[in-house]
Amino acid sequence: MNRNRITGAARDLADEVGGRLRSVAGGARRQSAAQFDDLYDDAVAIGERTRGHAADLADEALTLGRQAYGRGMQELTHHAGRHPVALILAAGIAGAALAWLCSSASRR
């Protein structure tokens, strides 16, 4: 009889300890899942803010690039209007230099 009582008491104790461990593990799982959800939501929010900021920077860079291109074209048009012969001469020299660079080495 003593052996059965000891075995039964040991099984009861093991069941109780196992139940408490499952309870603690379940609580820890729920807590870590909640923390993961919070971290995930924070990461998504940061990603959305970063994407919005990057889009704003890209729009600003495009605007600045267009403005710089427009100013450059105005300056070129202004100088070309004031010195048309110099512009034609520079274009001819650039064309001749390109033709010379593109020609084969055996012809030189």
C-alpha positions as CSV (number, residue, x, y, z in Angstrom):
1,M,0.0,0.0,0.0
2,N,2.7,2.5,0.8
3,R,4.2,2.0,-2.6
4,N,0.9,2.8,-4.3
5,R,0.4,5.9,-2.1
6,I,3.9,7.2,-2.8
7,T,3.5,6.6,-6.5
8,G,0.1,8.3,-6.5
9,A,1.4,11.3,-4.5
10,A,4.3,11.6,-6.9
11,R,1.9,11.5,-9.9
12,D,-0.3,14.1,-8.3
13,L,2.7,16.4,-7.6
14,A,4.0,15.9,-11.2
15,D,0.5,16.8,-12.6
16,E,0.3,19.9,-10.4
17,V,3.8,21.0,-11.3
18,G,3.2,20.3,-15.0
19,G,-0.1,22.3,-14.8
20,R,1.7,25.3,-13.2
21,L,4.5,25.1,-15.7
22,R,2.0,25.1,-18.6
23,S,0.2,28.0,-17.0
24,V,3.4,30.0,-16.7
25,A,4.5,29.0,-20.2
26,G,1.1,30.1,-21.6
27,G,1.4,33.4,-19.9
28,A,4.9,34.0,-21.2
29,R,3.7,33.0,-24.7
30,R,0.8,35.5,-24.6
31,Q,3.1,38.2,-23.2
32,S,5.8,37.7,-25.9
33,A,3.1,37.6,-28.6
34,A,1.7,40.9,-27.4
35,Q,5.2,42.4,-27.3
36,F,5.9,41.1,-30.8
37,D,2.7,42.6,-32.1
38,D,3.6,46.0,-30.5
39,L,7.1,45.8,-32.1
40,Y,5.7,44.8,-35.4
41,D,3.3,47.7,-35.4
42,D,6.1,50.1,-34.4
43,A,8.3,48.8,-37.3
44,V,5.4,49.2,-39.8
45,A,4.8,52.8,-38.6
46,I,8.5,53.6,-38.9
47,G,8.6,52.1,-42.4
48,E,5.6,54.2,-43.5
49,R,7.1,57.4,-42.1
50,T,10.4,56.6,-43.8
51,R,8.8,55.9,-47.1
52,G,6.8,59.2,-46.9
53,H,10.0,61.1,-46.1
54,A,11.9,59.5,-48.9
55,A,9.1,60.3,-51.3
56,D,9.2,63.9,-50.2
57,L,13.0,64.1,-50.6
58,A,12.7,62.6,-54.1
59,D,10.0,65.1,-55.1
60,E,12.2,67.9,-53.8
61,A,15.2,66.6,-55.7
62,L,13.2,66.4,-58.9
63,T,12.0,69.9,-58.5
64,L,15.5,71.2,-57.8
65,G,16.8,69.3,-60.8
66,R,14.2,70.8,-63.1
67,Q,14.9,74.3,-61.8
68,A,18.7,73.8,-62.4
69,Y,18.0,72.4,-65.9
70,G,15.8,75.4,-66.7
71,R,18.4,77.9,-65.5
72,G,21.1,76.1,-67.5
73,M,19.0,76.2,-70.6
74,Q,18.2,79.9,-70.1
75,E,21.9,80.7,-69.8
76,L,22.8,78.6,-72.8
77,T,20.1,80.3,-74.9
78,H,21.2,83.7,-73.7
79,H,24.8,83.2,-74.6
80,A,24.0,81.5,-77.8
81,G,21.9,84.5,-78.8
82,R,24.7,86.9,-78.0
83,H,27.5,84.9,-79.7
84,P,26.0,82.7,-82.5
85,V,29.2,82.4,-84.5
86,A,31.1,81.2,-81.4
87,L,28.4,78.6,-80.8
88,I,28.6,77.3,-84.4
89,L,32.4,77.2,-84.2
90,A,32.3,75.2,-80.9
91,A,29.8,72.7,-82.3
92,G,32.0,72.2,-85.4
93,I,35.1,71.6,-83.3
94,A,33.3,69.2,-81.0
95,G,32.0,67.3,-84.0
96,A,35.4,67.0,-85.6
97,A,36.9,65.9,-82.3
98,L,34.3,63.1,-81.9
99,A,34.8,62.0,-85.5
100,W,38.5,61.8,-85.0
101,L,38.1,59.8,-81.7
102,C,35.7,57.4,-83.3
103,S,37.8,56.7,-86.4
104,S,39.9,53.6,-86.5
105,A,43.6,53.8,-85.3
106,S,44.8,52.3,-88.6
107,R,43.6,55.4,-90.6
108,R,45.5,57.8,-88.4
